[in-house]
Amino acid sequence: MTESIKIFAGVVALALLVGASYFLVQHNERVGNEAGVVKPPEYTNAEFDFSFIYPSGLEITEYTDQVITITDPAQENAGIVDITVEIADTDTSYTDLKEFIHTRAPLYCEADGPGGRMSCSKVSREQSFTTATGISGEIFYLELTHRDGDSATVREAGPFYAFDMSSGILEADFSALLVRPSKFAEESEMYDRGAQIANDIVNTLRLGE
C-alpha cells in the first residue's frame, strides 16, 4: 500500500469515526429526552450577553448583573463558583486587557481577620486556552501571601479564568468576565469541588449569542 493510500485511508477512517460519534451523541440525546432525562440548568445574563450550564441541585445567586455566585443550598457558607464582570473605570488607564485583569484579580485576595492577613502580589503563572465552545481565554494563578504575626506563608491561589468582553460594553476600554472557585484561597474539599465546576462551566460558556 502506497503512502498516499495510507493517508487517504486514515482520513476516511477518521471521518467515519467522527460521523459515528455524532450519530451516537444525537441518538443518546434523543433517547434521553424521550426517557424524560432532565437537562442541567442554564444561566443567561441578558445584560452582558453570556450564558453557561451548571450542575443540577445548585443555585444561582445574582447580587447584581455583574456579580453572580453558584451556591449549594444544602451547605452553610456554600459559595462554590464566583462569576464577575469587571469593567474598567473610564478615568483609569491600562496598557492592555491582560494588565487590567491582572490588576483586578488580586483585589479578591485582600482579607483581614483573626487568622491574619491575606493578599496577592502577582500572577504566578498563566496560559492561554480555548474552551470546548471555542472561546479564547486565559487561565492564571496568583501568588498568595498569608501573614500571621511575624510569620508568612506563600502559595498559589486560583485558578482564575478570564475572557475578553471589551467589545460593546458600555464606554469602557476594557472589560472581562472572570470565573473562579469561591474558595480559591484555601485548600479544602469545597475548593476542589469549585475548581472542577468552574472548569466545567467555562467549557459550556457562550458569549454574545
Buried (B, 14 or more C-beta within 10 A) or exposed (E): EEEEEEEEEEEEEEEEEEEEEEEEEEEEEEEEEEEEEEEEBEBEBEEBBBBBBBBEEBBEEEEEEBEBBBBBEEEEEBBBBBBBBBBBEEEEEBEEBBEBBBBBBBEBBEEEEEEBEBBBEEBBEBEEEEBEEEBEBBBBBBBBBBBEEEEEEEBEBBBBBBBBBBEEBEEBBBBBBBBBBBBBBBEEEBBEBBBBBBBBBBBBBBBEE
